Amino acid sequence: MSLSFRPNRRSVLKAGMGLTLAGAGLPAAATPAVAAVAAGQRGTPLCDQAGDSASQQGLGSSDLGIPYYREHDGSWGYVFGDAWTGTRQSGDYIGSPVMLNQADFDASGATPISFTWAQPTGGRAGQLFDYRHDTDNGHGFEVSRIPNDCVEFGGRTYIQYTSVAVWGPPAGYDGSLMSGVAYSDDYGVTWNDYDYHWAGDTQGTNQSLYGMWSFAGIDPDGWLYIFSKRWNGTHRNTADGGAIQLFRIRPDDFRAGDFGAQQNWAHLGGSWQWTTAAPPSVILTGHNTGEFSVKRIGGTYCMSYFDVDMGAICTRTAPRPDALWSVPVPQITALTVPNLYGGYIHPGSASATSLTLLVSQWNGTLGQPYRVLQFDGINP
C-alpha cells in the first residue's frame, strides 16, 4: 500500500437518512431527526471562534474534545485531535493530541464549557506526546496520533490513541499503523508510551478490533471496562461494519501495563462468559461507525457513536457493560449539523437521561468550520 497519498483530515459525510439501522430492526425516522435536547446548549461552538476560551489558551481550531474527569483535583480535561492556533485551520499547526482543562463543569448546560488552562505547560496549548508527524518514529511511517479516549485513576492519566499511517486507505483497509496507550504521572504535563502496541494495517494487522477504545470506567465491582472497535477515524473504512467488542482488566494490572491480564466477554461453548481462554466476541454490529464513547452515568451504561452510513450521532444504553444494549436512537444528524462526527459523552453529564455530548464538525476543506459543539439534555 502506498503511503504517499494524504487527503484532507476528514471526508465529506453522508446524511443517508433513508437507511435502516442495521441489526436493530429500527427504521430511520420518517421526518428529519433533531437533537433531543430539553435544555442547555444546542450546538454551542467550543473552539474555532475568534476570542473564545480555547483561543485564549492558544488553540484556535480542532476536533474531538474528548472529556474526562481529573479526579485528583475535581477538574475536567478535554483532549483534542489535530489542532491549529488560528480559526478554520489557520495559523500554526500545533499537533495531536492537545489538551485544554476546565475548573468547573455546569452539567445543567446553563453555561457552556469554558476552558481555563492548557496542557502540557499550563500556558499555551501544545502537543502532548513527543513524536514527529509524517515520518517514521521507530514503528513505521505515521502521519498523526489521534486520541480515542482519556481516563484518570490512581494518580495516573491514560490516553488511548491510534497512529494513522494514511488518511485515505483503499476500500477494506483501515489505514492505521498501530494503536497504543500513553500515560502521564503529572496529570498531563509529560507523557510516556507503554512498550506494547497493537499492530495496525501497515504493520500487518488490518481491521484490528483494538484500534479504537472507549474507557467505560471503573465499575463498583472493581473492574475497568473497555470497549473497542476497528479504527475508522477516517470514516472511510468500508470494512468497519460497526463491530464492537468488550474486555475488562483490574486497574492495577492496567497501570502496570500487564494487558495480557484482561478478561474477555466472549461467546464460548454456547454461552456468553468472562474468560481468558478466548478473544473477545463481537457484541454489536451494524452500519459502519466512526468515533464512539461509552460511559457509566448514574449507574447506567450509555453509548454514543457516529453512524457513518446514516450521518447521525446515535445513542444506546445498558444496565451493565455485558448486558443487552437498547436499540440505537438517532440524536443529532447531518440535517441539523452538516458534516458532523464524534459524539463523546461527558462523564459529568447531569444524568443517564440528560447527557452532554461533544460533537465535531468539519467537511474536509480548509477554510471551513473545524470545531467541537456542545449539546446538552440528550435522552438516549
BALOBA-1460 file (C-alpha; in Angstrom, 3 decimals):
// residues 380
<rec num="1" residu="m" x="0.000" y="0.000" z="0.000"/>
<rec num="2" residu="s" x="1.333" y="3.427" z="-0.911"/>
<rec num="3" residu="l" x="1.721" y="5.811" z="1.991"/>
<rec num="4" residu="s" x="2.335" y="8.893" z="-0.108"/>
<rec num="5" residu="f" x="-1.304" y="9.906" z="-0.543"/>
<rec num="6" residu="r" x="-2.600" y="12.143" z="2.220"/>
<rec num="7" residu="p" x="-6.088" y="13.576" z="1.659"/>
<rec num="8" residu="n" x="-7.871" y="16.087" z="3.826"/>
<rec num="9" residu="r" x="-8.284" y="15.378" z="7.542"/>
<rec num="10" residu="r" x="-11.902" y="14.239" z="7.290"/>
<rec num="11" residu="s" x="-14.092" y="13.204" z="4.384"/>
<rec num="12" residu="v" x="-17.418" y="14.780" z="3.496"/>
<rec num="13" residu="l" x="-20.075" y="12.787" z="5.316"/>
<rec num="14" residu="k" x="-23.368" y="11.489" z="4.003"/>
<rec num="15" residu="a" x="-26.743" y="12.268" z="5.512"/>
<rec num="16" residu="g" x="-28.242" y="8.946" z="4.372"/>
<rec num="17" residu="m" x="-31.363" y="9.309" z="6.478"/>
<rec num="18" residu="g" x="-33.368" y="6.881" z="4.332"/>
<rec num="19" residu="l" x="-31.296" y="3.930" z="5.574"/>
<rec num="20" residu="t" x="-32.241" y="1.435" z="8.252"/>
<rec num="21" residu="l" x="-30.305" y="0.900" z="11.459"/>
<rec num="22" residu="a" x="-28.700" y="-2.439" z="10.719"/>
<rec num="23" residu="g" x="-29.102" y="-5.230" z="13.225"/>
<rec num="24" residu="a" x="-31.691" y="-3.374" z="15.268"/>
<rec num="25" residu="g" x="-34.853" y="-3.521" z="13.179"/>
<rec num="26" residu="l" x="-35.390" y="0.187" z="13.800"/>
<rec num="27" residu="p" x="-36.215" y="2.237" z="10.690"/>
<rec num="28" residu="a" x="-34.886" y="5.721" z="10.268"/>
<rec num="29" residu="a" x="-37.287" y="8.463" z="11.276"/>
<rec num="30" residu="a" x="-39.740" y="9.491" z="8.594"/>
<rec num="31" residu="t" x="-39.164" y="13.121" z="9.493"/>
<rec num="32" residu="p" x="-35.749" y="14.723" z="9.990"/>
<rec num="33" residu="a" x="-34.333" y="13.827" z="13.386"/>
<rec num="34" residu="v" x="-33.144" y="16.704" z="15.525"/>
<rec num="35" residu="a" x="-31.037" y="16.937" z="18.639"/>
<rec num="36" residu="a" x="-33.111" y="15.617" z="21.523"/>
<rec num="37" residu="v" x="-32.329" y="18.420" z="23.916"/>
<rec num="38" residu="a" x="-34.652" y="19.745" z="26.581"/>
<rec num="39" residu="a" x="-32.432" y="22.489" z="27.944"/>
<rec num="40" residu="g" x="-28.905" y="23.796" z="27.842"/>
<rec num="41" residu="q" x="-26.574" y="24.117" z="24.886"/>
<rec num="42" residu="r" x="-27.812" y="23.140" z="21.429"/>
<rec num="43" residu="g" x="-24.678" y="23.134" z="19.335"/>
<rec num="44" residu="t" x="-22.588" y="25.805" z="21.032"/>
<rec num="45" residu="p" x="-19.113" y="26.024" z="19.415"/>
<rec num="46" residu="l" x="-16.312" y="25.456" z="21.933"/>
<rec num="47" residu="c" x="-13.492" y="26.470" z="19.590"/>
<rec num="48" residu="d" x="-12.919" y="27.969" z="16.130"/>
<rec num="49" residu="q" x="-14.428" y="31.282" z="17.271"/>
<rec num="50" residu="a" x="-12.127" y="34.295" z="17.455"/>
<rec num="51" residu="g" x="-11.569" y="35.362" z="21.064"/>
<rec num="52" residu="d" x="-13.211" y="32.294" z="22.644"/>
<rec num="53" residu="s" x="-11.849" y="30.478" z="25.684"/>
<rec num="54" residu="a" x="-9.997" y="27.925" z="23.555"/>
<rec num="55" residu="s" x="-8.149" y="30.627" z="21.630"/>
<rec num="56" residu="q" x="-7.205" y="32.284" z="24.918"/>
<rec num="57" residu="q" x="-5.340" y="29.054" z="25.725"/>
<rec num="58" residu="g" x="-3.631" y="29.005" z="22.318"/>
<rec num="59" residu="l" x="-5.979" y="26.616" z="20.484"/>
<rec num="60" residu="g" x="-7.849" y="28.090" z="17.548"/>
<rec num="61" residu="s" x="-9.449" y="25.181" z="15.709"/>
<rec num="62" residu="s" x="-9.576" y="21.453" z="16.347"/>
<rec num="63" residu="d" x="-11.908" y="18.480" z="16.749"/>
<rec num="64" residu="l" x="-12.893" y="15.690" z="19.179"/>
<rec num="65" residu="g" x="-12.607" y="17.469" z="22.572"/>
<rec num="66" residu="i" x="-12.850" y="14.133" z="24.420"/>
<rec num="67" residu="p" x="-13.910" y="14.918" z="28.016"/>
<rec num="68" residu="y" x="-12.622" y="13.175" z="31.139"/>
<rec num="69" residu="y" x="-12.708" y="13.696" z="34.885"/>
<rec num="70" residu="r" x="-9.460" y="14.781" z="36.556"/>
<rec num="71" residu="e" x="-10.128" y="13.029" z="39.844"/>
<rec num="72" residu="h" x="-7.033" y="14.350" z="41.608"/>
<rec num="73" residu="d" x="-8.462" y="17.873" z="41.805"/>
<rec num="74" residu="g" x="-12.068" y="17.582" z="40.600"/>
<rec num="75" residu="s" x="-11.473" y="19.488" z="37.356"/>
<rec num="76" residu="w" x="-12.193" y="18.411" z="33.781"/>
<rec num="77" residu="g" x="-9.937" y="17.732" z="30.816"/>
<rec num="78" residu="y" x="-10.701" y="17.813" z="27.086"/>
<rec num="79" residu="v" x="-8.448" y="16.045" z="24.596"/>
<rec num="80" residu="f" x="-8.394" y="17.302" z="21.015"/>
<rec num="81" residu="g" x="-7.043" y="15.855" z="17.782"/>
<rec num="82" residu="d" x="-5.067" y="17.739" z="15.107"/>
<rec num="83" residu="a" x="-5.112" y="21.371" z="16.183"/>
<rec num="84" residu="w" x="-4.168" y="24.818" z="14.829"/>
<rec num="85" residu="t" x="-3.560" y="28.139" z="16.535"/>
<rec num="86" residu="g" x="-5.980" y="30.011" z="14.250"/>
<rec num="87" residu="t" x="-9.621" y="29.552" z="13.328"/>
<rec num="88" residu="r" x="-10.605" y="27.295" z="10.422"/>
<rec num="89" residu="q" x="-7.212" y="25.567" z="10.429"/>
<rec num="90" residu="s" x="-5.215" y="28.747" z="10.011"/>
<rec num="91" residu="g" x="-2.085" y="29.857" z="11.827"/>
<rec num="92" residu="d" x="0.480" y="27.382" z="13.109"/>
<rec num="93" residu="y" x="-0.151" y="23.654" z="13.318"/>
<rec num="94" residu="i" x="0.007" y="22.584" z="16.981"/>
<rec num="95" residu="g" x="-0.154" y="18.805" z="16.645"/>
<rec num="96" residu="s" x="-2.156" y="15.943" z="18.197"/>
<rec num="97" residu="p" x="-3.231" y="15.211" z="20.855"/>
<rec num="98" residu="v" x="-3.775" y="18.550" z="22.584"/>
<rec num="99" residu="m" x="-5.435" y="19.159" z="25.966"/>
<rec num="100" residu="l" x="-7.436" y="22.010" z="27.452"/>
<rec num="101" residu="n" x="-8.820" y="21.973" z="31.002"/>
<rec num="102" residu="q" x="-11.764" y="23.421" z="32.872"/>
<rec num="103" residu="a" x="-12.104" y="24.126" z="36.575"/>
<rec num="104" residu="d" x="-15.873" y="23.576" z="36.850"/>
<rec num="105" residu="f" x="-18.412" y="21.958" z="34.518"/>
<rec num="106" residu="d" x="-22.061" y="23.056" z="34.549"/>
<rec num="107" residu="a" x="-23.983" y="19.806" z="33.991"/>
<rec num="108" residu="s" x="-27.253" y="21.726" z="33.618"/>
<rec num="109" residu="g" x="-25.987" y="23.266" z="30.412"/>
<rec num="110" residu="a" x="-26.992" y="26.731" z="31.529"/>
<rec num="111" residu="t" x="-23.453" y="27.897" z="30.805"/>
<rec num="112" residu="p" x="-21.297" y="26.345" z="28.071"/>
<rec num="113" residu="i" x="-17.946" y="24.700" z="28.614"/>
<rec num="114" residu="s" x="-15.198" y="27.287" z="29.035"/>
<rec num="115" residu="f" x="-11.514" y="26.383" z="29.139"/>
<rec num="116" residu="t" x="-9.358" y="27.844" z="31.874"/>
<rec num="117" residu="w" x="-5.881" y="26.406" z="31.262"/>
<rec num="118" residu="a" x="-3.934" y="24.291" z="28.791"/>
<rec num="119" residu="q" x="-1.522" y="21.390" z="28.873"/>
<rec num="120" residu="p" x="1.261" y="20.477" z="28.777"/>
<rec num="121" residu="t" x="2.750" y="23.701" z="30.133"/>
<rec num="122" residu="g" x="-0.273" y="25.322" z="31.726"/>
<rec num="123" residu="g" x="0.268" y="28.340" z="29.476"/>
<rec num="124" residu="r" x="-0.274" y="27.684" z="25.783"/>
<rec num="125" residu="a" x="-1.754" y="24.600" z="24.166"/>
<rec num="126" residu="g" x="0.858" y="22.201" z="22.822"/>
<rec num="127" residu="q" x="1.172" y="18.649" z="21.563"/>
<rec num="128" residu="l" x="1.166" y="16.213" z="24.480"/>
<rec num="129" residu="f" x="3.184" y="13.335" z="23.028"/>
<rec num="130" residu="d" x="6.825" y="13.549" z="21.972"/>
<rec num="131" residu="y" x="6.813" y="12.329" z="18.361"/>
<rec num="132" residu="r" x="7.134" y="13.788" z="14.866"/>
<rec num="133" residu="h" x="4.485" y="13.861" z="12.152"/>
<rec num="134" residu="d" x="4.799" y="12.482" z="8.607"/>
<rec num="135" residu="t" x="7.806" y="10.334" z="9.408"/>
<rec num="136" residu="d" x="8.963" y="7.063" z="10.965"/>
<rec num="137" residu="n" x="9.356" y="7.382" z="14.737"/>
<rec num="138" residu="g" x="10.655" y="3.843" z="15.099"/>
<rec num="139" residu="h" x="7.447" y="1.942" z="14.408"/>
<rec num="140" residu="g" x="6.848" y="2.757" z="10.737"/>
<rec num="141" residu="f" x="5.584" y="5.806" z="8.852"/>
<rec num="142" residu="e" x="2.882" y="7.737" z="10.689"/>
<rec num="143" residu="v" x="1.000" y="10.913" z="9.884"/>
<rec num="144" residu="s" x="-0.504" y="11.685" z="13.284"/>
<rec num="145" residu="r" x="-1.542" y="10.109" z="16.580"/>
<rec num="146" residu="i" x="-5.252" y="10.605" z="17.173"/>
<rec num="147" residu="p" x="-6.718" y="10.239" z="20.695"/>
<rec num="148" residu="n" x="-9.745" y="7.982" z="21.142"/>
<rec num="149" residu="d" x="-10.384" y="8.340" z="24.872"/>
<rec num="150" residu="c" x="-8.837" y="9.508" z="28.136"/>
<rec num="151" residu="v" x="-9.277" y="8.420" z="31.741"/>
<rec num="152" residu="e" x="-7.613" y="9.199" z="35.076"/>
<rec num="153" residu="f" x="-7.473" y="6.923" z="38.098"/>
<rec num="154" residu="g" x="-4.990" y="6.145" z="40.856"/>
<rec num="155" residu="g" x="-2.937" y="9.277" z="40.183"/>
<rec num="156" residu="r" x="-2.215" y="8.435" z="36.540"/>
<rec num="157" residu="t" x="-3.796" y="9.750" z="33.332"/>
<rec num="158" residu="y" x="-4.188" y="7.494" z="30.286"/>
<rec num="159" residu="i" x="-4.858" y="8.279" z="26.629"/>
<rec num="160" residu="q" x="-5.587" y="5.512" z="24.148"/>
<rec num="161" residu="y" x="-4.657" y="6.590" z="20.634"/>
<rec num="162" residu="t" x="-4.379" y="5.400" z="17.058"/>
<rec num="163" residu="s" x="-1.312" y="6.132" z="14.952"/>
<rec num="164" residu="v" x="-2.546" y="6.923" z="11.438"/>
<rec num="165" residu="a" x="-0.403" y="5.770" z="8.525"/>
<rec num="166" residu="v" x="-2.651" y="7.002" z="5.712"/>
<rec num="167" residu="w" x="-5.820" y="9.103" z="5.866"/>
<rec num="168" residu="g" x="-7.241" y="7.794" z="2.605"/>
<rec num="169" residu="p" x="-6.874" y="4.000" z="2.654"/>
<rec num="170" residu="p" x="-8.234" y="1.832" z="-0.167"/>
<rec num="171" residu="a" x="-11.632" y="0.233" z="0.424"/>
<rec num="172" residu="g" x="-11.393" y="-2.528" z="3.010"/>
<rec num="173" residu="y" x="-8.299" y="-1.170" z="4.768"/>
<rec num="174" residu="d" x="-8.274" y="0.881" z="7.950"/>
<rec num="175" residu="g" x="-5.080" y="2.834" z="7.223"/>
<rec num="176" residu="s" x="-3.676" y="2.614" z="10.754"/>
<rec num="177" residu="l" x="-0.079" y="1.960" z="11.767"/>
<rec num="178" residu="m" x="-0.800" y="0.818" z="15.320"/>
<rec num="179" residu="s" x="-2.708" y="1.723" z="18.456"/>
<rec num="180" residu="g" x="-1.282" y="2.304" z="21.897"/>
<rec num="181" residu="v" x="-1.750" y="3.699" z="25.386"/>
<rec num="182" residu="a" x="0.219" y="6.659" z="26.702"/>
<rec num="183" residu="y" x="0.268" y="7.678" z="30.358"/>
<rec num="184" residu="s" x="1.130" y="10.712" z="32.454"/>
<rec num="185" residu="d" x="2.072" y="10.745" z="36.135"/>
<rec num="186" residu="d" x="1.880" y="14.536" z="36.394"/>
<rec num="187" residu="y" x="-1.688" y="14.894" z="35.125"/>
<rec num="188" residu="g" x="-0.883" y="15.726" z="31.531"/>
<rec num="189" residu="v" x="2.406" y="17.608" z="31.544"/>
<rec num="190" residu="t" x="4.726" y="14.781" z="30.465"/>
<rec num="191" residu="w" x="3.797" y="11.526" z="28.736"/>
<rec num="192" residu="n" x="5.261" y="8.059" z="28.282"/>
<rec num="193" residu="d" x="4.197" y="5.245" z="25.990"/>
<rec num="194" residu="y" x="3.682" y="1.681" z="27.142"/>
<rec num="195" residu="d" x="6.030" y="-0.633" z="25.297"/>
<rec num="196" residu="y" x="3.217" y="-2.811" z="23.994"/>
<rec num="197" residu="h" x="1.350" y="-1.653" z="20.886"/>
<rec num="198" residu="w" x="-1.498" y="-3.262" z="18.972"/>
<rec num="199" residu="a" x="-0.418" y="-3.714" z="15.355"/>
<rec num="200" residu="g" x="-2.442" y="-1.900" z="12.705"/>
<rec num="201" residu="d" x="-2.958" y="-2.111" z="8.964"/>
<rec num="202" residu="t" x="0.526" y="-1.157" z="7.767"/>
<rec num="203" residu="q" x="2.150" y="-3.335" z="10.456"/>
<rec num="204" residu="g" x="0.271" y="-6.307" z="9.021"/>
<rec num="205" residu="t" x="-2.957" y="-6.413" z="11.043"/>
<rec num="206" residu="n" x="-5.739" y="-4.770" z="9.062"/>
<rec num="207" residu="q" x="-9.088" y="-4.325" z="10.881"/>
<rec num="208" residu="s" x="-7.787" y="-4.940" z="14.402"/>
<rec num="209" residu="l" x="-10.652" y="-4.674" z="16.881"/>
<rec num="210" residu="y" x="-8.200" y="-2.987" z="19.276"/>
<rec num="211" residu="g" x="-7.868" y="0.075" z="17.038"/>
<rec num="212" residu="m" x="-10.202" y="2.492" z="18.889"/>
<rec num="213" residu="w" x="-11.035" y="2.239" z="22.598"/>
<rec num="214" residu="s" x="-13.515" y="3.802" z="24.956"/>
<rec num="215" residu="f" x="-12.923" y="3.630" z="28.707"/>
<rec num="216" residu="a" x="-16.331" y="2.993" z="30.256"/>
<rec num="217" residu="g" x="-14.758" y="3.498" z="33.693"/>
<rec num="218" residu="i" x="-14.128" y="1.507" z="36.839"/>
<rec num="219" residu="d" x="-17.338" y="-0.236" z="37.848"/>
<rec num="220" residu="p" x="-18.329" y="-0.725" z="41.522"/>
<rec num="221" residu="d" x="-17.249" y="-4.357" z="41.019"/>
<rec num="222" residu="g" x="-13.645" y="-3.095" z="40.782"/>
<rec num="223" residu="w" x="-13.005" y="-3.854" z="37.097"/>
<rec num="224" residu="l" x="-12.057" y="-1.297" z="34.440"/>
<rec num="225" residu="y" x="-14.374" y="-1.943" z="31.483"/>
<rec num="226" residu="i" x="-13.125" y="-1.128" z="27.995"/>
<rec num="227" residu="f" x="-14.974" y="-1.254" z="24.683"/>
<rec num="228" residu="s" x="-13.002" y="-1.304" z="21.443"/>
<rec num="229" residu="k" x="-13.513" y="-1.432" z="17.696"/>
<rec num="230" residu="r" x="-11.746" y="-1.141" z="14.362"/>
<rec num="231" residu="w" x="-10.055" y="2.144" z="13.514"/>
<rec num="232" residu="n" x="-12.412" y="4.260" z="11.422"/>
<rec num="233" residu="g" x="-11.386" y="7.786" z="12.274"/>
<rec num="234" residu="t" x="-11.247" y="8.493" z="8.567"/>
<rec num="235" residu="h" x="-14.904" y="7.401" z="8.220"/>
<rec num="236" residu="r" x="-13.740" y="5.635" z="5.034"/>
<rec num="237" residu="n" x="-13.155" y="2.133" z="6.379"/>
<rec num="238" residu="t" x="-15.716" y="0.192" z="4.364"/>
<rec num="239" residu="a" x="-14.972" y="-2.994" z="6.324"/>
<rec num="240" residu="d" x="-15.670" y="-1.490" z="9.756"/>
<rec num="241" residu="g" x="-19.165" y="-2.965" z="9.987"/>
<rec num="242" residu="g" x="-19.893" y="-1.299" z="13.320"/>
<rec num="243" residu="a" x="-18.303" y="-4.214" z="15.205"/>
<rec num="244" residu="i" x="-17.608" y="-3.540" z="18.899"/>
<rec num="245" residu="q" x="-16.021" y="-5.835" z="21.491"/>
<rec num="246" residu="l" x="-15.724" y="-5.693" z="25.289"/>
<rec num="247" residu="f" x="-12.983" y="-6.617" z="27.738"/>
<rec num="248" residu="r" x="-12.122" y="-5.767" z="31.326"/>
<rec num="249" residu="i" x="-8.975" y="-5.542" z="33.416"/>
<rec num="250" residu="r" x="-8.033" y="-4.812" z="37.008"/>
<rec num="251" residu="p" x="-6.855" y="-1.197" z="37.394"/>
<rec num="252" residu="d" x="-3.543" y="-2.262" z="38.966"/>
<rec num="253" residu="d" x="-2.813" y="-4.610" z="36.055"/>
<rec num="254" residu="f" x="-3.649" y="-1.856" z="33.603"/>
<rec num="255" residu="r" x="-1.352" y="0.569" z="35.394"/>
<rec num="256" residu="a" x="1.465" y="-1.990" z="35.255"/>
<rec num="257" residu="g" x="0.949" y="-2.410" z="31.512"/>
<rec num="258" residu="d" x="0.013" y="-6.066" z="32.027"/>
<rec num="259" residu="f" x="-2.556" y="-6.016" z="29.241"/>
<rec num="260" residu="g" x="-2.438" y="-9.787" z="28.982"/>
<rec num="261" residu="a" x="-4.311" y="-9.917" z="32.297"/>
<rec num="262" residu="q" x="-7.526" y="-8.772" z="30.632"/>
<rec num="263" residu="q" x="-10.691" y="-10.861" z="30.741"/>
<rec num="264" residu="n" x="-12.744" y="-11.072" z="27.580"/>
<rec num="265" residu="w" x="-16.516" y="-11.040" z="27.117"/>
<rec num="266" residu="a" x="-16.889" y="-13.952" z="24.708"/>
<rec num="267" residu="h" x="-19.456" y="-16.360" z="23.351"/>
<rec num="268" residu="l" x="-17.857" y="-19.672" z="24.238"/>
<rec num="269" residu="g" x="-19.366" y="-23.146" z="24.429"/>
<rec num="270" residu="g" x="-22.836" y="-21.868" z="23.603"/>
<rec num="271" residu="s" x="-22.966" y="-19.119" z="26.221"/>
<rec num="272" residu="w" x="-21.594" y="-15.668" z="26.967"/>
<rec num="273" residu="q" x="-18.969" y="-15.560" z="29.691"/>
<rec num="274" residu="w" x="-15.928" y="-13.751" z="31.017"/>
<rec num="275" residu="t" x="-12.879" y="-15.739" z="30.008"/>
<rec num="276" residu="t" x="-9.168" y="-15.732" z="29.301"/>
<rec num="277" residu="a" x="-9.498" y="-18.797" z="27.086"/>
<rec num="278" residu="a" x="-10.786" y="-16.943" z="24.024"/>
<rec num="279" residu="p" x="-10.572" y="-13.465" z="22.483"/>
<rec num="280" residu="p" x="-13.497" y="-11.061" z="22.902"/>
<rec num="281" residu="s" x="-16.523" y="-11.750" z="20.739"/>
<rec num="282" residu="v" x="-18.271" y="-9.035" z="18.759"/>
<rec num="283" residu="i" x="-21.181" y="-7.748" z="20.846"/>
<rec num="284" residu="l" x="-22.645" y="-5.213" z="18.402"/>
<rec num="285" residu="t" x="-22.673" y="-4.804" z="14.635"/>
<rec num="286" residu="g" x="-24.488" y="-2.523" z="12.246"/>
<rec num="287" residu="h" x="-23.593" y="0.335" z="9.974"/>
<rec num="288" residu="n" x="-20.018" y="1.496" z="9.607"/>
<rec num="289" residu="t" x="-19.224" y="3.632" z="12.627"/>
<rec num="290" residu="g" x="-16.615" y="6.217" z="13.432"/>
<rec num="291" residu="e" x="-15.827" y="7.673" z="16.836"/>
<rec num="292" residu="f" x="-17.656" y="6.157" z="19.811"/>
<rec num="293" residu="s" x="-17.952" y="6.709" z="23.537"/>
<rec num="294" residu="v" x="-19.179" y="4.585" z="26.469"/>
<rec num="295" residu="k" x="-19.560" y="5.967" z="29.982"/>
<rec num="296" residu="r" x="-21.258" y="4.902" z="33.209"/>
<rec num="297" residu="i" x="-23.654" y="7.713" z="34.114"/>
<rec num="298" residu="g" x="-25.636" y="7.367" z="37.333"/>
<rec num="299" residu="g" x="-25.453" y="3.579" z="37.283"/>
<rec num="300" residu="t" x="-26.453" y="3.236" z="33.611"/>
<rec num="301" residu="y" x="-24.017" y="2.490" z="30.820"/>
<rec num="302" residu="c" x="-24.528" y="4.942" z="27.967"/>
<rec num="303" residu="m" x="-23.080" y="4.609" z="24.482"/>
<rec num="304" residu="s" x="-22.807" y="7.224" z="21.751"/>
<rec num="305" residu="y" x="-21.335" y="6.735" z="18.298"/>
<rec num="306" residu="f" x="-21.174" y="8.279" z="14.862"/>
<rec num="307" residu="d" x="-23.096" y="6.185" z="12.336"/>
<rec num="308" residu="v" x="-21.176" y="6.908" z="9.134"/>
<rec num="309" residu="d" x="-23.835" y="5.493" z="6.817"/>
<rec num="310" residu="m" x="-26.698" y="7.441" z="8.381"/>
<rec num="311" residu="g" x="-24.719" y="10.582" z="9.051"/>
<rec num="312" residu="a" x="-26.004" y="10.664" z="12.621"/>
<rec num="313" residu="i" x="-24.859" y="10.536" z="16.223"/>
<rec num="314" residu="c" x="-26.748" y="7.615" z="17.815"/>
<rec num="315" residu="t" x="-27.110" y="6.529" z="21.441"/>
<rec num="316" residu="r" x="-27.827" y="3.279" z="23.285"/>
<rec num="317" residu="t" x="-27.993" y="2.202" z="26.946"/>
<rec num="318" residu="a" x="-27.478" y="-0.926" z="29.036"/>
<rec num="319" residu="p" x="-27.754" y="-1.685" z="32.766"/>
<rec num="320" residu="r" x="-24.366" y="-3.400" z="32.714"/>
<rec num="321" residu="p" x="-21.433" y="-3.436" z="30.260"/>
<rec num="322" residu="d" x="-22.097" y="-7.115" z="29.489"/>
<rec num="323" residu="a" x="-25.901" y="-6.776" z="29.282"/>
<rec num="324" residu="l" x="-28.060" y="-6.339" z="26.193"/>
<rec num="325" residu="w" x="-27.970" y="-2.865" z="24.697"/>
<rec num="326" residu="s" x="-31.059" y="-0.904" z="23.713"/>
<rec num="327" residu="v" x="-31.834" y="-0.187" z="20.084"/>
<rec num="328" residu="p" x="-29.933" y="2.810" z="18.670"/>
<rec num="329" residu="v" x="-31.635" y="6.190" z="18.647"/>
<rec num="330" residu="p" x="-30.508" y="8.920" z="16.191"/>
<rec num="331" residu="q" x="-29.955" y="12.083" z="18.224"/>
<rec num="332" residu="i" x="-28.073" y="14.617" z="16.108"/>
<rec num="333" residu="t" x="-27.989" y="14.294" z="12.337"/>
<rec num="334" residu="a" x="-26.286" y="15.814" z="9.328"/>
<rec num="335" residu="l" x="-29.577" y="17.579" z="8.620"/>
<rec num="336" residu="t" x="-29.085" y="19.527" z="11.851"/>
<rec num="337" residu="v" x="-25.275" y="19.716" z="11.898"/>
<rec num="338" residu="p" x="-23.782" y="19.231" z="8.420"/>
<rec num="339" residu="n" x="-20.514" y="17.260" z="8.294"/>
<rec num="340" residu="l" x="-20.735" y="16.077" z="11.883"/>
<rec num="341" residu="y" x="-18.862" y="13.230" z="13.575"/>
<rec num="342" residu="g" x="-17.588" y="12.271" z="17.032"/>
<rec num="343" residu="g" x="-20.223" y="12.457" z="19.741"/>
<rec num="344" residu="y" x="-18.351" y="11.958" z="23.036"/>
<rec num="345" residu="i" x="-20.305" y="11.541" z="26.272"/>
<rec num="346" residu="h" x="-19.299" y="13.925" z="29.032"/>
<rec num="347" residu="p" x="-18.690" y="11.837" z="32.195"/>
<rec num="348" residu="g" x="-20.097" y="14.729" z="34.218"/>
<rec num="349" residu="s" x="-23.455" y="14.606" z="32.410"/>
<rec num="350" residu="a" x="-26.479" y="15.516" z="34.529"/>
<rec num="351" residu="s" x="-27.980" y="12.015" z="34.339"/>
<rec num="352" residu="a" x="-28.371" y="8.971" z="32.115"/>
<rec num="353" residu="t" x="-31.424" y="10.670" z="30.598"/>
<rec num="354" residu="s" x="-29.744" y="14.056" z="30.178"/>
<rec num="355" residu="l" x="-26.377" y="13.578" z="28.537"/>
<rec num="356" residu="t" x="-23.917" y="16.191" z="27.351"/>
<rec num="357" residu="l" x="-22.366" y="15.234" z="24.007"/>
<rec num="358" residu="l" x="-19.366" y="16.848" z="22.325"/>
<rec num="359" residu="v" x="-19.790" y="16.693" z="18.550"/>
<rec num="360" residu="s" x="-17.200" y="17.574" z="15.902"/>
<rec num="361" residu="q" x="-17.819" y="19.343" z="12.605"/>
<rec num="362" residu="w" x="-15.600" y="19.570" z="9.527"/>
<rec num="363" residu="n" x="-16.235" y="18.992" z="5.825"/>
<rec num="364" residu="g" x="-12.672" y="18.224" z="4.766"/>
<rec num="365" residu="t" x="-11.959" y="21.627" z="3.268"/>
<rec num="366" residu="l" x="-9.594" y="24.239" z="4.598"/>
<rec num="367" residu="g" x="-11.328" y="27.485" z="5.435"/>
<rec num="368" residu="q" x="-14.487" y="25.734" z="6.660"/>
<rec num="369" residu="p" x="-15.565" y="25.358" z="10.313"/>
<rec num="370" residu="y" x="-13.369" y="22.875" z="12.170"/>
<rec num="371" residu="r" x="-14.687" y="22.722" z="15.671"/>
<rec num="372" residu="v" x="-16.367" y="20.987" z="18.615"/>
<rec num="373" residu="l" x="-20.016" y="21.652" z="19.519"/>
<rec num="374" residu="q" x="-21.769" y="21.142" z="22.863"/>
<rec num="375" residu="f" x="-25.213" y="19.519" z="23.078"/>
<rec num="376" residu="d" x="-26.984" y="19.044" z="26.412"/>
<rec num="377" residu="g" x="-30.110" y="17.221" z="27.543"/>
<rec num="378" residu="i" x="-29.691" y="14.216" z="25.242"/>
<rec num="379" residu="n" x="-32.014" y="11.385" z="26.345"/>
<rec num="380" residu="p" x="-30.738" y="8.075" z="24.990"/>
